[in-house]
């Protein structure tokens, strides 16, 4: 009887291991796919936010360039040097 039990264990162990591995890898695959979908959604919102921020910063730089290149700024600087 014990020998039959050993034979059953020996032949069923690889089947159980393969079934467990299949479930594990399908679980990991589904998790990675879900993570990729969520990451792409986050990336899209971050891209929009970064584009808005870039636009605001470009406008600020344009204003600063206008101030620095104006004649009034040069005059104020020359007066300050005196």
mmCIF file of the N, C-alpha and C atoms, coordinates in Angstrom:
data_MODEL
# 
_entry.id   MODEL 
# 
loop_
_atom_site.group_PDB 
_atom_site.id 
_atom_site.type_symbol 
_atom_site.label_atom_id 
_atom_site.label_alt_id 
_atom_site.label_comp_id 
_atom_site.label_asym_id 
_atom_site.label_entity_id 
_atom_site.label_seq_id 
_atom_site.pdbx_PDB_ins_code 
_atom_site.Cartn_x 
_atom_site.Cartn_y 
_atom_site.Cartn_z 
_atom_site.occupancy 
_atom_site.B_iso_or_equiv 
_atom_site.pdbx_formal_charge 
_atom_site.auth_seq_id 
_atom_site.auth_comp_id 
_atom_site.auth_asym_id 
_atom_site.auth_atom_id 
_atom_site.pdbx_PDB_model_num 
ATOM 1   N N  . UNK A 1 1  ? 0.814  -1.186  0.000   1.00 0.00 ? 1  UNK A N  1 
ATOM 2   C CA . UNK A 1 1  ? 0.000  0.000   0.000   1.00 0.00 ? 1  UNK A CA 1 
ATOM 3   C C  . UNK A 1 1  ? 0.866  1.263   0.000   1.00 0.00 ? 1  UNK A C  1 
ATOM 4   N N  . UNK A 1 2  ? 1.908  1.225   0.804   1.00 0.00 ? 2  UNK A N  1 
ATOM 5   C CA . UNK A 1 2  ? 2.805  2.374   0.879   1.00 0.00 ? 2  UNK A CA 1 
ATOM 6   C C  . UNK A 1 2  ? 3.487  2.625   -0.464  1.00 0.00 ? 2  UNK A C  1 
ATOM 7   N N  . UNK A 1 3  ? 3.826  1.561   -1.173  1.00 0.00 ? 3  UNK A N  1 
ATOM 8   C CA . UNK A 1 3  ? 4.475  1.699   -2.473  1.00 0.00 ? 3  UNK A CA 1 
ATOM 9   C C  . UNK A 1 3  ? 3.541  2.395   -3.472  1.00 0.00 ? 3  UNK A C  1 
ATOM 10  N N  . UNK A 1 4  ? 2.267  2.052   -3.411  1.00 0.00 ? 4  UNK A N  1 
ATOM 11  C CA . UNK A 1 4  ? 1.294  2.693   -4.293  1.00 0.00 ? 4  UNK A CA 1 
ATOM 12  C C  . UNK A 1 4  ? 1.196  4.190   -3.995  1.00 0.00 ? 4  UNK A C  1 
ATOM 13  N N  . UNK A 1 5  ? 1.229  4.522   -2.725  1.00 0.00 ? 5  UNK A N  1 
ATOM 14  C CA . UNK A 1 5  ? 1.195  5.919   -2.324  1.00 0.00 ? 5  UNK A CA 1 
ATOM 15  C C  . UNK A 1 5  ? 2.423  6.676   -2.852  1.00 0.00 ? 5  UNK A C  1 
ATOM 16  N N  . UNK A 1 6  ? 3.576  6.087   -2.753  1.00 0.00 ? 6  UNK A N  1 
ATOM 17  C CA . UNK A 1 6  ? 4.812  6.683   -3.247  1.00 0.00 ? 6  UNK A CA 1 
ATOM 18  C C  . UNK A 1 6  ? 4.731  6.879   -4.767  1.00 0.00 ? 6  UNK A C  1 
ATOM 19  N N  . UNK A 1 7  ? 4.225  5.883   -5.482  1.00 0.00 ? 7  UNK A N  1 
ATOM 20  C CA . UNK A 1 7  ? 4.104  5.976   -6.935  1.00 0.00 ? 7  UNK A CA 1 
ATOM 21  C C  . UNK A 1 7  ? 3.150  7.105   -7.313  1.00 0.00 ? 7  UNK A C  1 
ATOM 22  N N  . UNK A 1 8  ? 2.060  7.216   -6.604  1.00 0.00 ? 8  UNK A N  1 
ATOM 23  C CA . UNK A 1 8  ? 1.100  8.298   -6.876  1.00 0.00 ? 8  UNK A CA 1 
ATOM 24  C C  . UNK A 1 8  ? 1.746  9.657   -6.629  1.00 0.00 ? 8  UNK A C  1 
ATOM 25  N N  . UNK A 1 9  ? 2.474  9.788   -5.559  1.00 0.00 ? 9  UNK A N  1 
ATOM 26  C CA . UNK A 1 9  ? 3.152  11.048  -5.248  1.00 0.00 ? 9  UNK A CA 1 
ATOM 27  C C  . UNK A 1 9  ? 4.185  11.381  -6.314  1.00 0.00 ? 9  UNK A C  1 
ATOM 28  N N  . UNK A 1 10 ? 4.960  10.392  -6.719  1.00 0.00 ? 10 UNK A N  1 
ATOM 29  C CA . UNK A 1 10 ? 6.022  10.621  -7.709  1.00 0.00 ? 10 UNK A CA 1 
ATOM 30  C C  . UNK A 1 10 ? 5.428  11.088  -9.036  1.00 0.00 ? 10 UNK A C  1 
ATOM 31  N N  . UNK A 1 11 ? 4.327  10.506  -9.461  1.00 0.00 ? 11 UNK A N  1 
ATOM 32  C CA . UNK A 1 11 ? 3.751  10.879  -10.747 1.00 0.00 ? 11 UNK A CA 1 
ATOM 33  C C  . UNK A 1 11 ? 2.855  12.127  -10.682 1.00 0.00 ? 11 UNK A C  1 
ATOM 34  N N  . UNK A 1 12 ? 2.301  12.412  -9.533  1.00 0.00 ? 12 UNK A N  1 
ATOM 35  C CA . UNK A 1 12 ? 1.423  13.580  -9.437  1.00 0.00 ? 12 UNK A CA 1 
ATOM 36  C C  . UNK A 1 12 ? 2.184  14.862  -9.102  1.00 0.00 ? 12 UNK A C  1 
ATOM 37  N N  . UNK A 1 13 ? 3.342  14.756  -8.521  1.00 0.00 ? 13 UNK A N  1 
ATOM 38  C CA . UNK A 1 13 ? 4.116  15.940  -8.142  1.00 0.00 ? 13 UNK A CA 1 
ATOM 39  C C  . UNK A 1 13 ? 4.444  16.820  -9.350  1.00 0.00 ? 13 UNK A C  1 
ATOM 40  N N  . UNK A 1 14 ? 4.966  16.285  -10.458 1.00 0.00 ? 14 UNK A N  1 
ATOM 41  C CA . UNK A 1 14 ? 5.244  17.170  -11.594 1.00 0.00 ? 14 UNK A CA 1 
ATOM 42  C C  . UNK A 1 14 ? 3.985  17.860  -12.140 1.00 0.00 ? 14 UNK A C  1 
ATOM 43  N N  . UNK A 1 15 ? 2.869  17.158  -12.127 1.00 0.00 ? 15 UNK A N  1 
ATOM 44  C CA . UNK A 1 15 ? 1.617  17.753  -12.601 1.00 0.00 ? 15 UNK A CA 1 
ATOM 45  C C  . UNK A 1 15 ? 1.214  18.910  -11.695 1.00 0.00 ? 15 UNK A C  1 
ATOM 46  N N  . UNK A 1 16 ? 1.329  18.718  -10.399 1.00 0.00 ? 16 UNK A N  1 
ATOM 47  C CA . UNK A 1 16 ? 0.980  19.779  -9.458  1.00 0.00 ? 16 UNK A CA 1 
ATOM 48  C C  . UNK A 1 16 ? 1.939  20.967  -9.572  1.00 0.00 ? 16 UNK A C  1 
ATOM 49  N N  . UNK A 1 17 ? 3.210  20.669  -9.748  1.00 0.00 ? 17 UNK A N  1 
ATOM 50  C CA . UNK A 1 17 ? 4.190  21.748  -9.894  1.00 0.00 ? 17 UNK A CA 1 
ATOM 51  C C  . UNK A 1 17 ? 3.911  22.537  -11.169 1.00 0.00 ? 17 UNK A C  1 
ATOM 52  N N  . UNK A 1 18 ? 3.645  21.861  -12.263 1.00 0.00 ? 18 UNK A N  1 
ATOM 53  C CA . UNK A 1 18 ? 3.351  22.544  -13.519 1.00 0.00 ? 18 UNK A CA 1 
ATOM 54  C C  . UNK A 1 18 ? 2.072  23.380  -13.422 1.00 0.00 ? 18 UNK A C  1 
ATOM 55  N N  . UNK A 1 19 ? 1.059  22.840  -12.778 1.00 0.00 ? 19 UNK A N  1 
ATOM 56  C CA . UNK A 1 19 ? -0.182 23.594  -12.618 1.00 0.00 ? 19 UNK A CA 1 
ATOM 57  C C  . UNK A 1 19 ? 0.055  24.844  -11.773 1.00 0.00 ? 19 UNK A C  1 
ATOM 58  N N  . UNK A 1 20 ? 0.828  24.710  -10.718 1.00 0.00 ? 20 UNK A N  1 
ATOM 59  C CA . UNK A 1 20 ? 1.131  25.852  -9.856  1.00 0.00 ? 20 UNK A CA 1 
ATOM 60  C C  . UNK A 1 20 ? 1.940  26.903  -10.607 1.00 0.00 ? 20 UNK A C  1 
ATOM 61  N N  . UNK A 1 21 ? 2.935  26.458  -11.372 1.00 0.00 ? 21 UNK A N  1 
ATOM 62  C CA . UNK A 1 21 ? 3.740  27.398  -12.143 1.00 0.00 ? 21 UNK A CA 1 
ATOM 63  C C  . UNK A 1 21 ? 2.913  28.119  -13.210 1.00 0.00 ? 21 UNK A C  1 
ATOM 64  N N  . UNK A 1 22 ? 2.009  27.393  -13.835 1.00 0.00 ? 22 UNK A N  1 
ATOM 65  C CA . UNK A 1 22 ? 1.161  28.015  -14.848 1.00 0.00 ? 22 UNK A CA 1 
ATOM 66  C C  . UNK A 1 22 ? 0.297  29.108  -14.229 1.00 0.00 ? 22 UNK A C  1 
ATOM 67  N N  . UNK A 1 23 ? -0.293 28.828  -13.088 1.00 0.00 ? 23 UNK A N  1 
ATOM 68  C CA . UNK A 1 23 ? -1.109 29.836  -12.407 1.00 0.00 ? 23 UNK A CA 1 
ATOM 69  C C  . UNK A 1 23 ? -0.265 31.032  -11.980 1.00 0.00 ? 23 UNK A C  1 
ATOM 70  N N  . UNK A 1 24 ? 0.932  30.759  -11.469 1.00 0.00 ? 24 UNK A N  1 
ATOM 71  C CA . UNK A 1 24 ? 1.802  31.834  -11.023 1.00 0.00 ? 24 UNK A CA 1 
ATOM 72  C C  . UNK A 1 24 ? 2.167  32.754  -12.179 1.00 0.00 ? 24 UNK A C  1 
ATOM 73  N N  . UNK A 1 25 ? 2.578  32.183  -13.309 1.00 0.00 ? 25 UNK A N  1 
ATOM 74  C CA . UNK A 1 25 ? 3.000  33.007  -14.421 1.00 0.00 ? 25 UNK A CA 1 
ATOM 75  C C  . UNK A 1 25 ? 1.825  33.722  -15.095 1.00 0.00 ? 25 UNK A C  1 
ATOM 76  N N  . UNK A 1 26 ? 0.668  33.124  -15.090 1.00 0.00 ? 26 UNK A N  1 
ATOM 77  C CA . UNK A 1 26 ? -0.496 33.835  -15.638 1.00 0.00 ? 26 UNK A CA 1 
ATOM 78  C C  . UNK A 1 26 ? -0.878 34.993  -14.718 1.00 0.00 ? 26 UNK A C  1 
ATOM 79  N N  . UNK A 1 27 ? -0.742 34.781  -13.422 1.00 0.00 ? 27 UNK A N  1 
ATOM 80  C CA . UNK A 1 27 ? -0.993 35.858  -12.466 1.00 0.00 ? 27 UNK A CA 1 
ATOM 81  C C  . UNK A 1 27 ? -0.002 36.999  -12.666 1.00 0.00 ? 27 UNK A C  1 
ATOM 82  N N  . UNK A 1 28 ? 1.279  36.673  -12.781 1.00 0.00 ? 28 UNK A N  1 
ATOM 83  C CA . UNK A 1 28 ? 2.299  37.694  -12.984 1.00 0.00 ? 28 UNK A CA 1 
ATOM 84  C C  . UNK A 1 28 ? 2.069  38.450  -14.294 1.00 0.00 ? 28 UNK A C  1 
ATOM 85  N N  . UNK A 1 29 ? 1.689  37.731  -15.340 1.00 0.00 ? 29 UNK A N  1 
ATOM 86  C CA . UNK A 1 29 ? 1.434  38.364  -16.634 1.00 0.00 ? 29 UNK A CA 1 
ATOM 87  C C  . UNK A 1 29 ? 0.273  39.345  -16.527 1.00 0.00 ? 29 UNK A C  1 
ATOM 88  N N  . UNK A 1 30 ? -0.794 38.938  -15.868 1.00 0.00 ? 30 UNK A N  1 
ATOM 89  C CA . UNK A 1 30 ? -1.943 39.836  -15.729 1.00 0.00 ? 30 UNK A CA 1 
ATOM 90  C C  . UNK A 1 30 ? -1.586 41.054  -14.885 1.00 0.00 ? 30 UNK A C  1 
ATOM 91  N N  . UNK A 1 31 ? -0.767 40.877  -13.866 1.00 0.00 ? 31 UNK A N  1 
ATOM 92  C CA . UNK A 1 31 ? -0.344 42.002  -13.037 1.00 0.00 ? 31 UNK A CA 1 
ATOM 93  C C  . UNK A 1 31 ? 0.505  42.982  -13.834 1.00 0.00 ? 31 UNK A C  1 
ATOM 94  N N  . UNK A 1 32 ? 1.404  42.469  -14.650 1.00 0.00 ? 32 UNK A N  1 
ATOM 95  C CA . UNK A 1 32 ? 2.263  43.334  -15.463 1.00 0.00 ? 32 UNK A CA 1 
ATOM 96  C C  . UNK A 1 32 ? 1.420  44.095  -16.482 1.00 0.00 ? 32 UNK A C  1 
ATOM 97  N N  . UNK A 1 33 ? 0.466  43.430  -17.108 1.00 0.00 ? 33 UNK A N  1 
ATOM 98  C CA . UNK A 1 33 ? -0.401 44.102  -18.080 1.00 0.00 ? 33 UNK A CA 1 
ATOM 99  C C  . UNK A 1 33 ? -1.197 45.214  -17.411 1.00 0.00 ? 33 UNK A C  1 
ATOM 100 N N  . UNK A 1 34 ? -1.725 44.947  -16.231 1.00 0.00 ? 34 UNK A N  1 
ATOM 101 C CA . UNK A 1 34 ? -2.474 45.958  -15.492 1.00 0.00 ? 34 UNK A CA 1 
ATOM 102 C C  . UNK A 1 34 ? -1.572 47.132  -15.124 1.00 0.00 ? 34 UNK A C  1 
ATOM 103 N N  . UNK A 1 35 ? -0.360 46.829  -14.699 1.00 0.00 ? 35 UNK A N  1 
ATOM 104 C CA . UNK A 1 35 ? 0.581  47.875  -14.324 1.00 0.00 ? 35 UNK A CA 1 
ATOM 105 C C  . UNK A 1 35 ? 0.946  48.736  -15.529 1.00 0.00 ? 35 UNK A C  1 
ATOM 106 N N  . UNK A 1 36 ? 1.118  48.117  -16.690 1.00 0.00 ? 36 UNK A N  1 
ATOM 107 C CA . UNK A 1 36 ? 1.443  48.871  -17.903 1.00 0.00 ? 36 UNK A CA 1 
ATOM 108 C C  . UNK A 1 36 ? 0.288  49.793  -18.281 1.00 0.00 ? 36 UNK A C  1 
ATOM 109 N N  . UNK A 1 37 ? -0.943 49.309  -18.178 1.00 0.00 ? 37 UNK A N  1 
ATOM 110 C CA . UNK A 1 37 ? -2.103 50.143  -18.494 1.00 0.00 ? 37 UNK A CA 1 
ATOM 111 C C  . UNK A 1 37 ? -2.185 51.340  -17.552 1.00 0.00 ? 37 UNK A C  1 
ATOM 112 N N  . UNK A 1 38 ? -1.989 51.087  -16.253 1.00 0.00 ? 38 UNK A N  1 
ATOM 113 C CA . UNK A 1 38 ? -2.044 52.182  -15.288 1.00 0.00 ? 38 UNK A CA 1 
ATOM 114 C C  . UNK A 1 38 ? -0.899 53.161  -15.500 1.00 0.00 ? 38 UNK A C  1 
ATOM 115 N N  . UNK A 1 39 ? 0.279  52.659  -15.810 1.00 0.00 ? 39 UNK A N  1 
ATOM 116 C CA . UNK A 1 39 ? 1.429  53.532  -16.027 1.00 0.00 ? 39 UNK A CA 1 
ATOM 117 C C  . UNK A 1 39 ? 1.228  54.415  -17.248 1.00 0.00 ? 39 UNK A C  1 
ATOM 118 N N  . UNK A 1 40 ? 0.640  53.857  -18.304 1.00 0.00 ? 40 UNK A N  1 
ATOM 119 C CA . UNK A 1 40 ? 0.410  54.663  -19.500 1.00 0.00 ? 40 UNK A CA 1 
ATOM 120 C C  . UNK A 1 40 ? -0.613 55.760  -19.219 1.00 0.00 ? 40 UNK A C  1 
ATOM 121 N N  . UNK A 1 41 ? -1.612 55.463  -18.394 1.00 0.00 ? 41 UNK A N  1 
ATOM 122 C CA . UNK A 1 41 ? -2.600 56.479  -18.027 1.00 0.00 ? 41 UNK A CA 1 
ATOM 123 C C  . UNK A 1 41 ? -1.943 57.576  -17.195 1.00 0.00 ? 41 UNK A C  1 
ATOM 124 N N  . UNK A 1 42 ? -1.080 57.184  -16.278 1.00 0.00 ? 42 UNK A N  1 
ATOM 125 C CA . UNK A 1 42 ? -0.377 58.162  -15.451 1.00 0.00 ? 42 UNK A CA 1 
ATOM 126 C C  . UNK A 1 42 ? 0.562  58.991  -16.318 1.00 0.00 ? 42 UNK A C  1 
ATOM 127 N N  . UNK A 1 43 ? 1.264  58.339  -17.241 1.00 0.00 ? 43 UNK A N  1 
ATOM 128 C CA . UNK A 1 43 ? 2.173  59.053  -18.131 1.00 0.00 ? 43 UNK A CA 1 
ATOM 129 C C  . UNK A 1 43 ? 1.433  60.090  -18.962 1.00 0.00 ? 43 UNK A C  1 
ATOM 130 N N  . UNK A 1 44 ? 0.246  59.752  -19.427 1.00 0.00 ? 44 UNK A N  1 
ATOM 131 C CA . UNK A 1 44 ? -0.529 60.685  -20.249 1.00 0.00 ? 44 UNK A CA 1 
ATOM 132 C C  . UNK A 1 44 ? -0.900 61.930  -19.442 1.00 0.00 ? 44 UNK A C  1 
ATOM 133 N N  . UNK A 1 45 ? -1.330 61.747  -18.203 1.00 0.00 ? 45 UNK A N  1 
ATOM 134 C CA . UNK A 1 45 ? -1.690 62.898  -17.380 1.00 0.00 ? 45 UNK A CA 1 
ATOM 135 C C  . UNK A 1 45 ? -0.453 63.711  -17.010 1.00 0.00 ? 45 UNK A C  1 
ATOM 136 N N  . UNK A 1 46 ? 0.663  63.034  -16.784 1.00 0.00 ? 46 UNK A N  1 
ATOM 137 C CA . UNK A 1 46 ? 1.896  63.756  -16.472 1.00 0.00 ? 46 UNK A CA 1 
ATOM 138 C C  . UNK A 1 46 ? 2.376  64.560  -17.677 1.00 0.00 ? 46 UNK A C  1 
ATOM 139 N N  . UNK A 1 47 ? 2.229  64.009  -18.856 1.00 0.00 ? 47 UNK A N  1 
ATOM 140 C CA . UNK A 1 47 ? 2.641  64.714  -20.066 1.00 0.00 ? 47 UNK A CA 1 
ATOM 141 C C  . UNK A 1 47 ? 1.830  65.991  -20.233 1.00 0.00 ? 47 UNK A C  1 
ATOM 142 N N  . UNK A 1 48 ? 0.537  65.908  -20.015 1.00 0.00 ? 48 UNK A N  1 
ATOM 143 C CA . UNK A 1 48 ? -0.316 67.099  -20.135 1.00 0.00 ? 48 UNK A CA 1 
ATOM 144 C C  . UNK A 1 48 ? 0.094  68.141  -19.102 1.00 0.00 ? 48 UNK A C  1 
ATOM 145 N N  . UNK A 1 49 ? 0.338  67.705  -17.875 1.00 0.00 ? 49 UNK A N  1 
ATOM 146 C CA . UNK A 1 49 ? 0.734  68.647  -16.824 1.00 0.00 ? 49 UNK A CA 1 
ATOM 147 C C  . UNK A 1 49 ? 2.084  69.280  -17.145 1.00 0.00 ? 49 UNK A C  1 
ATOM 148 N N  . UNK A 1 50 ? 3.020  68.491  -17.639 1.00 0.00 ? 50 UNK A N  1 
ATOM 149 C CA . UNK A 1 50 ? 4.336  69.034  -17.984 1.00 0.00 ? 50 UNK A CA 1 
ATOM 150 C C  . UNK A 1 50 ? 4.268  69.990  -19.164 1.00 0.00 ? 50 UNK A C  1 
ATOM 151 N N  . UNK A 1 51 ? 3.383  69.721  -20.121 1.00 0.00 ? 51 UNK A N  1 
ATOM 152 C CA . UNK A 1 51 ? 3.216  70.644  -21.250 1.00 0.00 ? 51 UNK A CA 1 
ATOM 153 C C  . UNK A 1 51 ? 2.661  71.984  -20.772 1.00 0.00 ? 51 UNK A C  1 
ATOM 154 N N  . UNK A 1 52 ? 1.702  71.955  -19.846 1.00 0.00 ? 52 UNK A N  1 
ATOM 155 C CA . UNK A 1 52 ? 1.159  73.196  -19.298 1.00 0.00 ? 52 UNK A CA 1 
ATOM 156 C C  . UNK A 1 52 ? 2.237  73.974  -18.559 1.00 0.00 ? 52 UNK A C  1 
ATOM 157 N N  . UNK A 1 53 ? 3.020  73.250  -17.756 1.00 0.00 ? 53 UNK A N  1 
ATOM 158 C CA . UNK A 1 53 ? 4.087  73.896  -17.005 1.00 0.00 ? 53 UNK A CA 1 
ATOM 159 C C  . UNK A 1 53 ? 5.131  74.503  -17.946 1.00 0.00 ? 53 UNK A C  1 
ATOM 160 N N  . UNK A 1 54 ? 5.472  73.800  -19.005 1.00 0.00 ? 54 UNK A N  1 
ATOM 161 C CA . UNK A 1 54 ? 6.433  74.313  -19.980 1.00 0.00 ? 54 UNK A CA 1 
ATOM 162 C C  . UNK A 1 54 ? 5.912  75.577  -20.646 1.00 0.00 ? 54 UNK A C  1 
ATOM 163 N N  . UNK A 1 55 ? 4.626  75.592  -20.958 1.00 0.00 ? 55 UNK A N  1 
ATOM 164 C CA . UNK A 1 55 ? 4.031  76.774  -21.585 1.00 0.00 ? 55 UNK A CA 1 
ATOM 165 C C  . UNK A 1 55 ? 4.117  77.974  -20.651 1.00 0.00 ? 55 UNK A C  1 
ATOM 166 N N  . UNK A 1 56 ? 3.799  77.767  -19.377 1.00 0.00 ? 56 UNK A N  1 
ATOM 167 C CA . UNK A 1 56 ? 3.855  78.857  -18.403 1.00 0.00 ? 56 UNK A CA 1 
ATOM 168 C C  . UNK A 1 56 ? 5.291  79.358  -18.256 1.00 0.00 ? 56 UNK A C  1 
ATOM 169 N N  . UNK A 1 57 ? 6.232  78.440  -18.172 1.00 0.00 ? 57 UNK A N  1 
ATOM 170 C CA . UNK A 1 57 ? 7.630  78.843  -18.013 1.00 0.00 ? 57 UNK A CA 1 
ATOM 171 C C  . UNK A 1 57 ? 8.155  79.574  -19.244 1.00 0.00 ? 57 UNK A C  1 
ATOM 172 N N  . UNK A 1 58 ? 7.745  79.137  -20.431 1.00 0.00 ? 58 UNK A N  1 
ATOM 173 C CA . UNK A 1 58 ? 8.149  79.837  -21.652 1.00 0.00 ? 58 UNK A CA 1 
ATOM 174 C C  . UNK A 1 58 ? 7.616  81.269  -21.671 1.00 0.00 ? 58 UNK A C  1 
ATOM 175 N N  . UNK A 1 59 ? 6.377  81.452  -21.209 1.00 0.00 ? 59 UNK A N  1 
ATOM 176 C CA . UNK A 1 59 ? 5.811  82.789  -21.137 1.00 0.00 ? 59 UNK A CA 1 
ATOM 177 C C  . UNK A 1 59 ? 6.583  83.667  -20.156 1.00 0.00 ? 59 UNK A C  1 
ATOM 178 N N  . UNK A 1 60 ? 6.974  83.082  -19.023 1.00 0.00 ? 60 UNK A N  1 
ATOM 179 C CA . UNK A 1 60 ? 7.728  83.838  -18.026 1.00 0.00 ? 60 UNK A CA 1 
ATOM 180 C C  . UNK A 1 60 ? 9.108  84.230  -18.562 1.00 0.00 ? 60 UNK A C  1 
ATOM 181 N N  . UNK A 1 61 ? 9.745  83.314  -19.267 1.00 0.00 ? 61 UNK A N  1 
ATOM 182 C CA . UNK A 1 61 ? 11.054 83.617  -19.847 1.00 0.00 ? 61 UNK A CA 1 
ATOM 183 C C  . UNK A 1 61 ? 10.927 84.720  -20.886 1.00 0.00 ? 61 UNK A C  1 
ATOM 184 N N  . UNK A 1 62 ? 9.868  84.686  -21.672 1.00 0.00 ? 62 UNK A N  1 
ATOM 185 C CA . UNK A 1 62 ? 9.654  85.737  -22.676 1.00 0.00 ? 62 UNK A CA 1 
ATOM 186 C C  . UNK A 1 62 ? 9.493  87.093  -22.009 1.00 0.00 ? 62 UNK A C  1 
ATOM 187 N N  . UNK A 1 63 ? 8.773  87.140  -20.903 1.00 0.00 ? 63 UNK A N  1 
ATOM 188 C CA . UNK A 1 63 ? 8.597  88.397  -20.177 1.00 0.00 ? 63 UNK A CA 1 
ATOM 189 C C  . UNK A 1 63 ? 9.931  88.874  -19.615 1.00 0.00 ? 63 UNK A C  1 
ATOM 190 N N  . UNK A 1 64 ? 10.698 87.958  -19.042 1.00 0.00 ? 64 UNK A N  1 
ATOM 191 C CA . UNK A 1 64 ? 12.009 88.331  -18.496 1.00 0.00 ? 64 UNK A CA 1 
ATOM 192 C C  . UNK A 1 64 ? 12.948 88.824  -19.592 1.00 0.00 ? 64 UNK A C  1 
ATOM 193 N N  . UNK A 1 65 ? 12.921 88.179  -20.743 1.00 0.00 ? 65 UNK A N  1 
ATOM 194 C CA . UNK A 1 65 ? 13.752 88.630  -21.867 1.00 0.00 ? 65 UNK A CA 1 
ATOM 195 C C  . UNK A 1 65 ? 13.349 90.034  -22.303 1.00 0.00 ? 65 UNK A C  1 
ATOM 196 N N  . UNK A 1 66 ? 12.065 90.287  -22.310 1.00 0.00 ? 66 UNK A N  1 
ATOM 197 C CA . UNK A 1 66 ? 11.578 91.612  -22.696 1.00 0.00 ? 66 UNK A CA 1 
ATOM 198 C C  . UNK A 1 66 ? 12.035 92.672  -21.704 1.00 0.00 ? 66 UNK A C  1 
ATOM 199 N N  . UNK A 1 67 ? 11.992 92.339  -20.430 1.00 0.00 ? 67 UNK A N  1 
ATOM 200 C CA . UNK A 1 67 ? 12.416 93.283  -19.392 1.00 0.00 ? 67 UNK A CA 1 
ATOM 201 C C  . UNK A 1 67 ? 13.917 93.563  -19.504 1.00 0.00 ? 67 UNK A C  1 
ATOM 202 N N  . UNK A 1 68 ? 14.693 92.512  -19.652 1.00 0.00 ? 68 UNK A N  1 
ATOM 203 C CA . UNK A 1 68 ? 16.146 92.660  -19.688 1.00 0.00 ? 68 UNK A CA 1 
ATOM 204 C C  . UNK A 1 68 ? 16.604 93.422  -20.929 1.00 0.00 ? 68 UNK A C  1 
ATOM 205 N N  . UNK A 1 69 ? 15.947 93.229  -22.038 1.00 0.00 ? 69 UNK A N  1 
ATOM 206 C CA . UNK A 1 69 ? 16.369 93.891  -23.263 1.00 0.00 ? 69 UNK A CA 1 
ATOM 207 C C  . UNK A 1 69 ? 15.747 95.277  -23.447 1.00 0.00 ? 69 UNK A C  1 
ATOM 208 N N  . UNK A 1 70 ? 14.916 95.698  -22.522 1.00 0.00 ? 70 UNK A N  1 
ATOM 209 C CA . UNK A 1 70 ? 14.280 97.008  -22.666 1.00 0.00 ? 70 UNK A CA 1 
ATOM 210 C C  . UNK A 1 70 ? 15.278 98.120  -22.350 1.00 0.00 ? 70 UNK A C  1 
ATOM 211 N N  . UNK A 1 71 ? 15.023 99.282  -22.912 1.00 0.00 ? 71 UNK A N  1 
ATOM 212 C CA . UNK A 1 71 ? 15.897 100.443 -22.682 1.00 0.00 ? 71 UNK A CA 1 
ATOM 213 C C  . UNK A 1 71 ? 15.772 100.927 -21.243 1.00 0.00 ? 71 UNK A C  1 
ATOM 214 N N  . UNK A 1 72 ? 14.596 100.773 -20.664 1.00 0.00 ? 72 UNK A N  1 
ATOM 215 C CA . UNK A 1 72 ? 14.378 101.214 -19.292 1.00 0.00 ? 72 UNK A CA 1 
ATOM 216 C C  . UNK A 1 72 ? 15.278 100.436 -18.329 1.00 0.00 ? 72 UNK A C  1 
ATOM 217 N N  . UNK A 1 73 ? 15.455 99.154  -18.563 1.00 0.00 ? 73 UNK A N  1 
ATOM 218 C CA . UNK A 1 73 ? 16.301 98.330  -17.703 1.00 0.00 ? 73 UNK A CA 1 
ATOM 219 C C  . UNK A 1 73 ? 17.754 98.792  -17.801 1.00 0.00 ? 73 UNK A C  1 
ATOM 220 N N  . UNK A 1 74 ? 18.213 99.092  -19.010 1.00 0.00 ? 74 UNK A N  1 
ATOM 221 C CA . UNK A 1 74 ? 19.591 99.572  -19.181 1.00 0.00 ? 74 UNK A CA 1 
ATOM 222 C C  . UNK A 1 74 ? 19.787 100.892 -18.449 1.00 0.00 ? 74 UNK A C  1 
ATOM 223 N N  . UNK A 1 75 ? 18.823 101.765 -18.568 1.00 0.00 ? 75 UNK A N  1 
ATOM 224 C CA . UNK A 1 75 ? 18.912 103.056 -17.903 1.00 0.00 ? 75 UNK A CA 1 
ATOM 225 C C  . UNK A 1 75 ? 18.954 102.882 -16.386 1.00 0.00 ? 75 UNK A C  1 
ATOM 226 N N  . UNK A 1 76 ? 18.103 102.003 -15.868 1.00 0.00 ? 76 UNK A N  1 
ATOM 227 C CA . UNK A 1 76 ? 18.085 101.753 -14.423 1.00 0.00 ? 76 UNK A CA 1 
ATOM 228 C C  . UNK A 1 76 ? 19.420 101.166 -13.960 1.00 0.00 ? 76 UNK A C  1 
ATOM 229 N N  . UNK A 1 77 ? 20.000 100.313 -14.757 1.00 0.00 ? 77 UNK A N  1 
ATOM 230 C CA . UNK A 1 77 ? 21.283 99.698  -14.413 1.00 0.00 ? 77 UNK A CA 1 
ATOM 231 C C  . UNK A 1 77 ? 22.392 100.746 -14.404 1.00 0.00 ? 77 UNK A C  1 
ATOM 232 N N  . UNK A 1 78 ? 22.398 101.621 -15.376 1.00 0.00 ? 78 UNK A N  1 
ATOM 233 C CA . UNK A 1 78 ? 23.420 102.680 -15.438 1.00 0.00 ? 78 UNK A CA 1 
ATOM 234 C C  . UNK A 1 78 ? 23.281 103.638 -14.253 1.00 0.00 ? 78 UNK A C  1 
ATOM 235 N N  . UNK A 1 79 ? 22.056 103.943 -13.893 1.00 0.00 ? 79 UNK A N  1 
ATOM 236 C CA . UNK A 1 79 ? 21.829 104.816 -12.741 1.00 0.00 ? 79 UNK A CA 1 
ATOM 237 C C  . UNK A 1 79 ? 22.302 104.144 -11.470 1.00 0.00 ? 79 UNK A C  1 
ATOM 238 N N  . UNK A 1 80 ? 22.045 102.838 -11.363 1.00 0.00 ? 80 UNK A N  1 
ATOM 239 C CA . UNK A 1 80 ? 22.463 102.105 -10.175 1.00 0.00 ? 80 UNK A CA 1 
ATOM 240 C C  . UNK A 1 80 ? 23.989 102.044 -10.072 1.00 0.00 ? 80 UNK A C  1 
ATOM 241 N N  . UNK A 1 81 ? 24.675 102.011 -11.175 1.00 0.00 ? 81 UNK A N  1 
ATOM 242 C CA . UNK A 1 81 ? 26.141 101.972 -11.167 1.00 0.00 ? 81 UNK A CA 1 
ATOM 243 C C  . UNK A 1 81 ? 26.729 103.297 -10.702 1.00 0.00 ? 81 UNK A C  1 
ATOM 244 N N  . UNK A 1 82 ? 26.016 104.364 -10.927 1.00 0.00 ? 82 UNK A N  1 
ATOM 245 C CA . UNK A 1 82 ? 26.514 105.667 -10.520 1.00 0.00 ? 82 UNK A CA 1 
ATOM 246 C C  . UNK A 1 82 ? 26.417 105.783 -9.024  1.00 0.00 ? 82 UNK A C  1 
# 
